[in-house]
Structures are given as structure tokens and as C-alpha cells.
Amino acid sequence: MSNALSAIERFSRYPLGESQSVCCPVRDVLDRIGDKWSMLMIMALAMRPHRFGELHRAVHDISKRMLTQTLRDLERDGLITRHVFPTKPPGVEYRLAPLGQSLLEPMAGLIDWADRCYGDIHAARARFDSTHGDASRQASSTRLAGKISTGAHARR
């Protein structure tokens, strides 16, 4: 059995229901590293340590609030470390922790796959969009708007 099939077989032993995500280490970890910003932070820190402002410039479309939260979450999970220097004002630098470094090899496989397959994915999207037309995009937008309004209503 290939490594991929072996991993999928192990994953299939965990319950897939959303309420069971706490019991599933795979979902728990993927929730962290699979978000919009974490992988970008890990890739930036793989090259060298960065200060907050450098990370913000490297990923210019992230808000400062989201950058702060992402860095805290990655630090909490042991993937990065935060170093404070006794300067005026205090200097803070973020570095990849050994656990974060262990993530680089699997990330490299995903990056290689994405680089190789992006053309195929882009072509598949174009084929889908041309056969399903605006109705598909409209339905997707409607579902997204419903999720957003439901989420906002639930927070009230």
C-alpha cells in the first residue's frame, strides 16, 4: 500500500462529523495549518526570522489584527517562537520552531503538487464555468451570502 493510501486509511478511522473534530487529530491540525494565512506565515519564516512589520509587508493583504491572531495561534501550537529583544521599543522577532520546521517537507510536497497541477486546475475551472455558466457562480455566491448572514445572526 502506498504511503498516501496508508495515511488515508488511518484518517478514515476518525469520525468525520463536525462535532467530532476534537477527537480527530488530523482535522485539528489541518484546521490550523489549512487556514488562509498560516501556511503563508510558515513559508515566510522558513526562509529566515522576521519581525512583525516584515511579515505584514511580505503578506500585504493580511490585516494587522489577523496577522497578530495567526502568529499567536502558530505560537500556541508550537510551530513558531516569539523572541523579544530588550530594546526601546522592544524588538520582537518570529522564528520557525523545530515543530514548524518538521512541517516544511510535507509542505514542499503540496507546493510542488500545486505548482505542477495549477494549469490543470485552472483549465478545469474554466471548463466548469463555461458549462455551468453564471448560474453556478450565482448559486455559490448565494450560499456564501447565506453563510455570512447566518453567521452574523448567530453571533448577535
Phi, psi and omega per residue, in radians:
M1 nan 2.379 3.140
S2 -1.200 2.811 3.091
N3 -1.013 -0.701 -3.128
A4 -1.113 -0.817 -3.129
L5 -1.163 -0.628 3.092
S6 -1.099 -0.761 3.124
A7 -1.139 -0.722 3.128
I8 -1.130 -0.693 3.114
E9 -1.103 -0.743 3.101
R10 -1.104 -0.750 3.139
F11 -1.087 -0.641 -3.077
S12 -1.142 -0.215 3.100
R13 -1.323 -0.316 -3.119
Y14 -1.557 2.538 3.099
P15 -1.165 2.508 -3.085
L16 -1.693 -0.136 -3.136
G17 -1.094 2.489 -3.078
E18 -1.001 -0.650 -3.115
S19 -1.206 -0.266 -3.109
Q20 -1.664 0.096 -3.041
S21 -1.058 -0.487 3.112
V22 -1.123 -0.561 -3.107
C23 -1.437 -0.138 -3.060
C24 -1.935 1.846 -3.129
P25 -1.072 -0.538 -3.126
V26 -1.153 -0.854 3.129
R27 -1.116 -0.695 -3.131
D28 -1.042 -0.806 -3.134
V29 -1.246 -0.754 -3.136
L30 -1.135 -0.529 3.058
D31 -1.051 -0.624 -3.131
R32 -1.359 -0.997 -3.009
I33 -1.410 -0.225 -3.126
G34 -1.625 0.092 3.126
D35 -1.318 3.121 -3.015
K36 -1.167 -0.516 -2.950
W37 -1.974 -0.490 -2.998
S38 -1.022 -0.800 -3.127
M39 -1.094 -0.643 3.121
L40 -1.148 -0.681 3.103
M41 -1.141 -0.761 3.141
I42 -1.106 -0.727 3.119
M43 -1.118 -0.729 3.122
A44 -1.116 -0.756 -3.105
L45 -1.311 -0.277 3.083
A46 -1.166 -0.497 -3.107
M47 -1.334 -0.735 -3.119
R48 -3.077 2.897 3.045
P49 -1.118 2.631 3.135
H50 -2.359 2.636 2.959
R51 -1.534 2.888 -3.094
F52 -0.943 -0.879 -3.106
G53 -1.071 -0.640 3.111
E54 -1.135 -0.730 3.106
L55 -1.131 -0.683 3.131
H56 -1.127 -0.672 3.095
R57 -1.260 -0.611 -3.127
A58 -1.162 -0.640 3.117
V59 -2.086 1.300 -2.935
H60 -1.125 -0.326 -3.110
D61 -1.627 0.147 3.059
I62 -1.630 2.433 3.093
S63 -1.328 2.768 3.117
K64 -1.088 -0.670 3.123
R65 -1.096 -0.783 -3.136
M66 -1.211 -0.634 3.076
L67 -1.080 -0.802 3.117
T68 -1.032 -0.815 -3.121
Q69 -1.129 -0.735 -3.136
T70 -1.105 -0.768 3.127
L71 -1.116 -0.707 3.104
R72 -1.099 -0.757 -3.138
D73 -1.123 -0.743 3.127
L74 -1.162 -0.638 3.092
E75 -1.186 -0.749 3.128
R76 -1.028 -0.665 -3.133
D77 -1.427 -0.033 3.103
G78 1.405 0.252 -3.117
L79 -1.512 -0.482 3.084
I80 -2.306 2.862 3.036
T81 -2.163 2.666 -3.121
R82 -2.025 2.183 -3.125
H83 -2.044 2.184 -3.139
V84 -1.834 2.258 3.138
F85 -1.808 2.400 -3.076
P86 -1.348 1.200 3.097
T87 -2.059 2.988 3.087
K88 -1.953 2.009 -0.242
P89 -1.174 2.853 -3.103
P90 -1.029 2.349 3.059
G91 -1.560 2.430 3.129
V92 -2.201 2.333 -3.132
E93 -2.280 2.460 3.119
Y94 -1.907 2.412 -3.132
R95 -2.340 2.695 3.044
L96 -1.305 2.226 3.090
A97 -1.391 2.881 3.100
P98 -0.943 -0.667 3.103
L99 -1.122 -0.693 3.077
G100 -1.154 -0.648 3.100
Q101 -1.119 -0.579 3.127
S102 -1.197 -0.277 3.112
L103 -1.439 -0.278 -3.040
L104 -1.122 -0.676 -3.127
E105 -1.141 -0.869 3.069
P106 -1.077 -0.618 3.094
M107 -1.110 -0.670 3.141
A108 -1.058 -0.683 3.086
G109 -1.092 -0.733 3.119
L110 -1.168 -0.717 3.115
I111 -1.101 -0.774 3.107
D112 -1.056 -0.781 3.140
W113 -1.072 -0.823 -3.129
A114 -1.067 -0.714 3.140
D115 -1.133 -0.735 -3.141
R116 -1.230 -0.651 -2.943
C117 -1.768 -0.064 -3.070
Y118 -1.012 -0.730 3.124
G119 -1.033 -0.739 3.109
D120 -1.136 -0.732 3.141
I121 -1.142 -0.765 3.123
H122 -1.067 -0.757 3.123
A123 -1.130 -0.699 3.118
A124 -1.105 -0.716 3.094
R125 -1.074 -0.771 -3.134
A126 -1.100 -0.730 3.103
R127 -1.100 -0.800 -3.139
F128 -1.051 -0.853 -3.111
D129 -1.100 -0.626 -3.123
S130 -1.280 -0.522 3.136
T131 -1.550 -0.463 -3.116
H132 -1.775 -0.236 3.043
G133 1.012 -2.783 -3.088
D134 -1.182 -0.428 -3.107
A135 -1.051 -0.688 3.134
S136 -1.154 -0.811 3.127
R137 -1.137 -0.658 3.118
Q138 -1.103 -0.781 3.141
A139 -1.115 -0.711 3.118
S140 -1.104 -0.756 3.118
S141 -1.132 -0.678 3.127
T142 -1.136 -0.749 3.107
R143 -1.088 -0.755 3.134
L144 -1.101 -0.790 3.131
A145 -1.082 -0.663 3.095
G146 -1.117 -0.714 3.119
K147 -1.141 -0.704 -3.119
I148 -1.161 -0.807 -3.115
S149 -1.200 -0.629 3.085
T150 -1.124 -0.759 3.120
G151 -1.106 -0.706 3.141
A152 -1.196 -0.677 3.130
H153 -1.155 -0.688 -3.120
A154 -1.156 -0.483 -3.110
R155 -1.406 -0.284 -3.087
R156 -1.200 nan nan
